[in-house]
Amino acid sequence: MPLGTQDTVWYILVWIEVSVLVIAALRTYCQKCQYPQSVCVCQFVPVIASPIQIHVLQHKRERSNAKNTVRLVQLAIPDLFVHCIENDEDIVNAIEALPSGRLAVFYPCERSFTLEEKHEDITPALYAALVFIDGSWKQAGGIARKLPTDKRLDFFHFNSIPSSRYTIRHTNKEYALSTLEAVAVALDKLFDISQHPLLALLDEFQNHWQGPTSHRRHV
């Protein structure tokens, strides 16, 4: 028996309602980690106690980037501080918000020291915090160049690092690390805190990532 107009309309409305419910379910987010339920990483989050404050200067565009790793670090180190950088005023405000005392900024540049050569000098007694810059290389470079050149900011880079395990984002820099990896390496080299828990969290996050395999970087 052919459907009448009212029946057709009813079926269309039901289809729309079901579709909305399915889409809503697919977009349900975990209340704790704030990732979609399909990529929830709560069961893999380690608890890491850093002996020193950690601050991240994060470019505004990274805050909404689903692939960003800072959120993962925050889950493992809840007292990590993130400063959103949108303009020059934000940089000034972020620097003022950092704890007083010397700051170890991790970014490779002309004035940076090799961490391996200076690691014994970076202690909670001498440095108030570790500072990382989060963004693409262009974004991070823009923030780094605008940081003040006062004596309390010491820049550091890693002389020897493993290849990045962060494959869901692409870069042409051989020595590039995600912010999570940089934090993991720094805590390992400075305070003998194993890199494995953070790296394992990154691996699980990528294992749950639902983007096309062809979009991953080959390592």
C-alpha positions in Angstrom: 0.0 0.0 0.0 1.5 3.3 -1.0 2.3 5.8 1.7 0.1 8.8 2.1 1.5 12.3 2.5 1.0 12.3 6.3 2.8 8.9 6.6 5.7 10.2 4.5 6.1 13.3 6.6 5.9 11.2 9.8 8.7 8.9 8.5 10.8 11.8 7.5 10.4 13.4 11.0 11.3 10.1 12.7 14.4 9.7 10.5 15.5 13.3 11.3 15.0 12.7 15.0 16.9 9.4 15.0 19.7 11.1 12.9 20.0 13.9 15.4 20.2 11.5 18.3 22.9 9.4 16.5 25.0 12.6 15.8 24.5 13.8 19.4 25.8 10.4 20.6 28.8 10.5 18.4 29.6 14.0 19.7 29.2 13.1 23.3 32.3 14.3 25.2 33.9 12.8 28.3 33.3 15.1 31.3 36.8 14.5 32.7 39.2 14.5 29.8 37.0 16.6 27.5 37.7 14.4 24.5 34.9 12.7 22.5 33.8 9.5 24.1 35.2 7.6 21.1 38.7 8.8 22.0 38.4 9.0 25.8 41.9 8.5 27.4 41.0 8.6 31.1 42.0 5.0 31.8 45.5 5.7 30.4 46.2 8.9 32.2 49.2 8.6 34.7 49.6 10.8 37.8 52.9 12.7 37.6 54.1 15.0 40.4 56.5 17.6 39.0 59.0 19.0 41.5 58.9 22.4 39.7 56.1 24.5 38.2 55.4 24.0 34.6 54.0 26.8 32.4 52.9 26.6 28.8 52.6 29.7 26.5 50.0 28.4 24.1 49.2 30.1 20.8 45.4 30.8 20.6 44.9 28.6 17.6 46.3 25.6 19.4 43.6 25.8 22.1 40.9 24.5 19.8 43.1 22.1 17.9 41.8 18.6 18.5 45.3 17.1 18.0 47.0 19.3 20.6 48.9 17.5 23.3 48.9 20.1 26.1 45.5 18.9 27.2 47.0 15.4 27.7 49.8 16.8 29.8 47.3 18.7 31.9 45.4 15.5 32.6 48.7 13.9 33.9 50.0 17.1 35.6 46.9 18.9 36.9 48.8 21.9 38.3 50.3 22.7 34.9 49.6 26.3 34.0 48.5 27.3 30.4 48.6 30.9 29.2 46.7 31.6 26.0 48.6 33.9 23.7 46.6 35.9 21.2 48.6 39.2 21.0 51.6 41.1 22.4 49.6 42.1 25.4 49.0 38.5 26.3 52.7 37.8 26.2 53.3 40.7 28.7 50.5 39.5 30.9 51.8 35.9 30.8 55.3 36.9 31.8 54.0 38.9 34.6 51.9 35.9 35.8 54.9 33.6 35.8 56.5 33.1 39.3 59.3 35.5 40.2 62.8 34.2 39.8 64.7 32.6 37.0 62.8 30.7 34.3 63.9 27.9 32.1 62.4 28.4 28.6 62.5 25.4 26.2 62.9 26.7 22.7 65.8 26.3 20.3 67.3 29.6 19.3 70.5 31.6 19.0 70.6 32.3 22.8 69.6 28.8 24.0 71.9 26.5 25.9 72.1 22.8 25.5 70.1 21.2 28.3 72.5 18.3 28.6 75.3 20.7 29.5 73.3 22.7 32.0 70.9 20.2 33.5 72.7 20.2 36.9 72.0 23.9 37.2 68.3 23.6 36.7 66.9 22.9 40.1 63.8 24.1 42.0 66.2 26.0 44.2 67.6 28.0 41.3 64.7 28.1 38.9 61.1 29.0 39.6 59.5 27.2 36.6 60.0 25.4 33.3 58.3 27.2 30.4 57.3 25.6 27.1 55.9 27.3 24.0 53.0 25.5 22.3 52.1 26.0 18.6 53.3 25.3 15.1 56.9 26.2 14.5 55.9 29.5 13.0 53.5 30.3 15.9 56.0 29.3 18.6 58.8 31.3 16.9 56.6 34.4 16.8 56.0 34.0 20.6 59.6 33.3 21.4 60.9 36.3 19.5 58.6 38.6 21.5 59.7 37.3 24.9 61.7 39.8 26.9 65.5 39.5 26.9 65.9 40.0 30.7 68.3 37.9 32.7 65.6 35.8 34.4 64.7 34.0 31.1 67.2 31.3 30.2 66.6 29.4 26.9 67.4 25.7 26.5 67.2 23.1 23.8 67.8 19.4 23.7 71.1 18.2 22.2 70.0 14.5 21.9 66.4 13.5 21.5 64.7 10.5 20.0 62.5 10.8 16.9 59.1 12.1 17.7 56.4 9.5 18.2 53.7 12.2 17.4 52.5 11.0 14.0 49.1 12.5 13.6 50.6 15.9 12.8 53.1 16.7 10.2 56.3 18.7 10.3 59.4 19.0 8.2 61.6 19.5 11.3 63.7 16.4 12.1 64.2 17.5 15.7 60.6 18.6 16.3 58.8 17.3 19.4 55.2 17.7 20.5 54.8 19.8 23.7 54.0 16.6 25.6 57.2 15.0 24.4 59.2 18.1 25.3 57.8 18.1 28.8 58.5 14.3 29.1 62.1 14.7 28.0 62.8 17.7 30.2 61.4 16.0 33.3 63.4 12.9 32.5 66.7 14.7 32.0 66.3 17.1 34.9 64.6 15.1 37.6 64.9 11.5 36.5 61.1 11.2 36.0 60.4 8.5 33.5 59.2 9.6 30.0 57.2 6.3 29.6 53.9 7.3 31.3 53.5 10.5 29.2 54.6 8.8 26.0 52.3 5.8 26.6 49.5 8.3 27.0 50.4 9.9 23.7 50.5 6.5 22.0 47.0 5.6 23.4 45.6 8.9 22.3 46.9 8.3 18.8 45.7 4.7 18.8 42.2 6.1 19.4 42.5 8.8 16.8 40.0 8.3 14.1 41.6 10.3 11.3 42.7 8.5 8.1 45.8 6.4 8.4 47.1 8.1 5.2 47.2 11.4 7.1 49.7 10.1 9.6 53.4 10.9 9.4 55.6 7.9 8.8 58.5 7.4 11.3 
